[in-house]
Amino acid sequence: MENFTFSFLLSILVLNSFALSLNSITTDKHALISFKNSITSDPYAILGTNWSQNTSVCNWIGVSCGLKHIRVTSLNLSGYDLAGTVAPHLGNLTFLRYLDISSNNFMGILPFELSKLRRLKVMNVGANSITGETPTWLGGLPQLEKLYMYNNTFLGTIPASLSNNSKLQILNLNYNQLSGSIPHGMIPEEIGNLSQLEVLSIQSSSLSGNIPSSLFNVSSLKYMYLYNNSLSGNIPSDMCDSLPNIEELHISINQLSGEIPPNIWKCRHLQLLSLSYNHFNGKIPNEIGSLSMLKELYLGMNDFKGGILAEMGKLAQLEVLEITNASLTGNIPSSIFNMSSLIGLELGLNSLSGTLPPNMGISLPNLEWLFLSFNRLDGPIPSSINNASKLTTLNLSNNFFTGFIPDFGNLKHLQGIFLQDNHLSGAQETFLSSLTNCRDLKYLDISGNSLNGILPASIGNLSSSLQDFWAANNSIVGVIPSQIGNLSSLLSIVLEGNQLRGPIPPSIGNLKKLQRMYLSSNKLGGSIPNHICQMNNLGDLYLDKNMFVGSIPECLGDVKSLRVIYLGYNQLNSTIPSNFWNLIHLLDLSLSSNYLSGQLSSHLGNIKSIDALDLSFNQFSGDIPSSIGGCQSLEYLSLSKNLLEGSIPQSLGNVRSLITLDLSYNNLSGSIPKSLEDLRFLEYFNVSNNKLVGEIPDRGCFGNLSDQSFTNNLALCGPIRFKVPPCTDNHHRSRNLMKFILPSVILAVTMVIVILVFIKICNIPPTIWKCKHLEILYLNNNNLSGTISRAIGNTSMLRELDLSYNHFTGHIPPNIWKCKHLEILSLFSNNLSGTISRAIGNISMLRELDLSNNHFTALSTIRPFDHHVLDCCSIIPEDLGVDNRHRMGEWSAPEELGR
């Protein structure tokens, strides 16, 4: 009977337990079904097809159950791109130990009901769009060991309650929008209670304030990542006293200051130390040399004093040493170059000096990247660097290295060579030919040295991966070899500022990927080849300051990728192709200083994105099209020194971005539109030397202009500061205007008659130089020829003389320098030759001097930095003109004589 009673009671207990278990798993199922219903997007149909009510919840994807209680213990739905909100019903999964819904698109807040998950050990909600303040209830999860909340938009401060999670080992709050400082008040005391914390990662989370000193008392810490915040203050001087296990300390990109604590040596297990991008100062402590396990050291972008410590050479396991832009001085200790474990050495942007040891390539066998740019290093580049066979990037730019570039043929893994802006010399053919073994080479820059010689044909054998080839501002001669067309991956070619001659090879059209071509300031000639138009990705085209002739290729207008075109300072003599104005994405167009002619197209307004347009020093005629008002982004517009006529279009007042507007030296008539007063960004305005009449606007940007903007027009009037007659009221205006206009008309008619006579006889009659009181003489744009008479010196009162666009030959008469009152002298675009006398320095009043587009053979009689010349000349076309520049040999005009 007793056995029967016991068995009966046991059966009831088992049935009751089974019923409770069944009821509990039903609760879990309902919780998960509610979670499923809160999902708004399930792109892989994970929940829609698998989470069926006809199957056991323990068999659902992402769900695991415990064997003892048959309850849901794990929910892992990471990386399924689910979208929706986190259902509060998940709080009913009271046996849950592992929750991972990371890498989805959950939004909204974390519901308070999750605070019931008191068995939870791991919670990962990272990489979602969860927002709201970091929940305080997280501190009520007593079993929590790992908390990942990275890549969300949590706001506010880090709650103090987190210090209650005494079993917490990993805390990851990276990439949020936390504000305020790491908790102050009670938290600095309680944070020390996290006695099992090993990983603290709160990078890129907008933190500010000091790092609490109690954080450095968590002896269990191995990894601390607080970089890319706005943390400030000093690091405690006893930082390493209580961090015996720290392996990685990453607090770079903050606003920390003070000195690096000298007790850093006590962090004996440090493998990574990153303090870069802060405001640390003082000397780098010698004790860093005692961190025998250190593999990576980042100290750059700070304000240290002194140099690199020789003790760093003791770091036998160091693989990366980075101390860029840290105000370092002195020599690089030789011990640094004996660290055979080094993979990367970055010491650029300092003031380091001295030479590199000759055996450095042998003693650094594992070196993969070397950055020593922007220092004061000198001497030769060691040839032993060719032994550093693992090297991928070599950057020695912006130093004072001298001598030849060594053979790099053994560096077969090289991807980037940057040697620009040094004092390297000699022919570069051998160096370039040695690079044919570097099959991974992508970037090559040897610009700004004193290299000479030619571009060898072997350049076509360089790596098919080469993307950028820069060899600007050297003394490279010869032609561009046709083999350059073999570099099929090239994105940029920069050869400006050399002495290259001859045509651009047709093979250039093979560079289908080319985006930037810079060939300015050479002696390239012939016509611009149509093959350029085959480069459908070309964005920047710089061919200015060469000797190109003929027409602008019409097909350029079909290269829709073009953004910048510089063809100025050549000898082009066509019209602008009509389809140029179809390049609607063009940003910068410069055709200055050629012989281009024709009228400006009414379609000019199509290039609405253009911000700079320079058509100056040409022979364009006709009206300025009113459609130019459609160029809303235009900041720089120069149409000076042309033959334009008609009125200044009112629509220019719509180009509100204009900063520079130069319409000088044309035949423009009418008045200055008052609409230009609305150009509030205008800083430079010049309409001098035209035929403008009427009142000069006085409001807006005109309030900051000077009289030089308006000189030598027909009958302008306005405020006295513009040095023009005052404008009268309407009653007297016509009479007063006649006072100015009638003499001008008589003078103009007389000059026309005289000019017609000049044209007929094709020379300037000698009697004109007897006009001793002559102040202004304009004979530009005629067919005058012959020589300029020595008698010109008799017109001693002459202030302005313009003989441009004629066919004068011979020398500049020496007597011209007796015209000491001369302010403007333009002999642009003639056939003058010979030398230019340094007596030009006697004309102390000279403001504008234009001798370009002639055939002067030398300027040897002018010292390049003659103070008299500099004092008298404020405007001279760059390099003293196109044709002149090509005939001056090694001499080039100093920048101070630029336009």
Secondary structure, 3 states (H helix, E strand, C coil): CHHHHHHHHHHHHHHHHHHHHHHHHHHHHHHHHHHHHCEEECCCCHHHHHCCCCCCHHHCCCEEECCCCCCEEEEECCCCCCEEECCHHHHHCCCCCEEECCCCEEEECCCHHHHHCCCCCEEECCCCEEEEECCHHHHHCCCCCEEECCCCEEEECCCHHHHHCCCCCEEECCCCEECCECCCCCHHHHHHHCCCCCEEECCCCCCEEECCHHHHHCCCCCEEECCCCEEEEECCCCHHHHCCCCCEEECCCCEEEECCCHHHHHCCCCCEEECCCCEEEECCCHHHHHCCCCCEEECCCCEECCCCCHHHHHCCCCCEEECCCCCCEEECCHHHHHCCCCCEEECCCCEEEECCCCCHHHHCCCCCEEECCCCEEEEECCHHHHHCCCCCEEECCCCEEEECCCCCCCCCCCCEEECCCCEEEEECHHHHHHHHHCCCCCEEECCCCEEECECCHHHHHCCCCCCEEECCCCCCECCCCHHHHHCCCCCEEECCCCCCEECCCHHHHHCCCCCEEECCCCEEEECCCHHHHHCCCCCEEECCCCEEEECCCHHHHHCCCCCEEECCCCEECCCCCHHHHHCCCCCEEECCCCCCEEECCHHHHHCCCCCEEECCCCEEEECCCHHHHHCCCCCEEECCCCEEEECCCHHHHHCCCCCEEECCCCEEEECCCHHHHHCCCCCEEECCCCEEEEECCCCHHHHHCCHHHCCCCCEEECCHHHCCCCCCCHHHHHHHHHHHHHHHHHHHHHHHHHHHHHHHHCCCCHHHHHCCCCCEEECCCCCCEEECCHHHHHCCCCCEEECCCCEEECCCCHHHHHCCCCCEEECCCCCCEEECCHHHHHCCCCCEEECCCCEEEECCCCCCCCHHHHHHCCECCHHHCHHHHCCCCCCCCCHHHCC
